[in-house]
């Protein structure tokens, strides 16, 4: 049986508490750590164990930047193929469970599996019917005016037409991932009901990259679902510094070689300047046939050979096989003094 306090004991206890002689038992929350920190500056965040974040924010930023490159390349490819301006941009990139991703997709839609031998698993690529049917209408010569979006699975002909678009998406995706690893993405099975395809368990964490596609007056969405187990072996390579460095070196080497090849075929106008002088406008107006213009340059002096208007070589004038010719003596250096400079 518990002890019962009488009135005098109750009054004494209340008096001791009011004077601070007894601890009321209500203290500040203690957070245990190896270092002493000011509890007022400790940031506490909620963590949902049903949706664990297995990829860091830095790696998510790298994935978003990587797929920004894919969006630009895919948009350029579609614009050239459809002969109209197509804009593709990344709308969001987030982590969620596979069941949440599937629940947010329309039915029917274009749900496609993506295979890659270098990854431990499959990816899935979804395109909304809101942009699929305008693309198909454009391929068949339509203008997309008053276009009706049917709520049905695609026919065989429509599926064949959209495969040409998806193949271009796979090419752009492979190019975007080259900065991380050489990966050949290939198109797999195609379904209209996303509930049929179960590439991972429903509670598995996936990265979903959402895209917005605009074509003239039409707009729609695309989604790329990347299971965590598929890119787990590459997760350490997604750090921002290493990815940007690898991408920059690869891009510089690619564009440097491409520019060099294009410049090799460029044409320049080459001129041999025999001599230069200065005359007045009055003398110029009074010139007639047979007049002689004198210069300060001797006939034995080398002439200047220019390429694109820039002095490049010293040369001697002569003849070769009955035609006037110039023989290059040496290149122009920074120490040479050229008339007119």
NORKA-V696707 format. One line per field, one symbol per residue. phi: phi as a letter, one per 20 degrees, with the letter a starting at -180 (. if undefined). psi: psi as a letter, one per 40 degrees, with the letter a starting at -180 (. if undefined). Layout:
BEGIN
phi: ???
psi: ???
END
This chain:
BEGIN
phi: .ffdeeffffffffffffenfcffndcffddebfdfcfffdfedcfceffcfeedfffffffffffeffffffffffffffelbfcdcbfeabbdbeffffffeefcebddcecdbffdeqddccdcfffdffffffffenedmelfeefebffffffffffffffffffffffffeffeafcdecfdfccedfffecebfgeffcdddecddccledbbcccdddffffdffdffeeffffffffffffffffffffffffffefdcedcdefacbccefffffefcfofddeceeffeffeeddcmndfcbebdeacblmcfbcdfeaffdfefedfnf
psi: hiihhaddddddddddddeedhheehiihhhhidihihddehhhiihhedghhehiddddddddddeddddddddddddddefihhhhihdihiiiiddddddeiihiahhhihihdeigaiiihhhidddddddddddeeieehfhhhigiiiiddddddeddddddddddddddedddihhhhihaihidheedhgdiideihihhhhihhhhbeiiaiihhhhidededeeddeeidddddddddddddddddddddddddeihihhihhdiiihiidddddeiiheihhiiehideiiihhihfehhdihihiaihfeihihhhdiihieehhhhe.
END
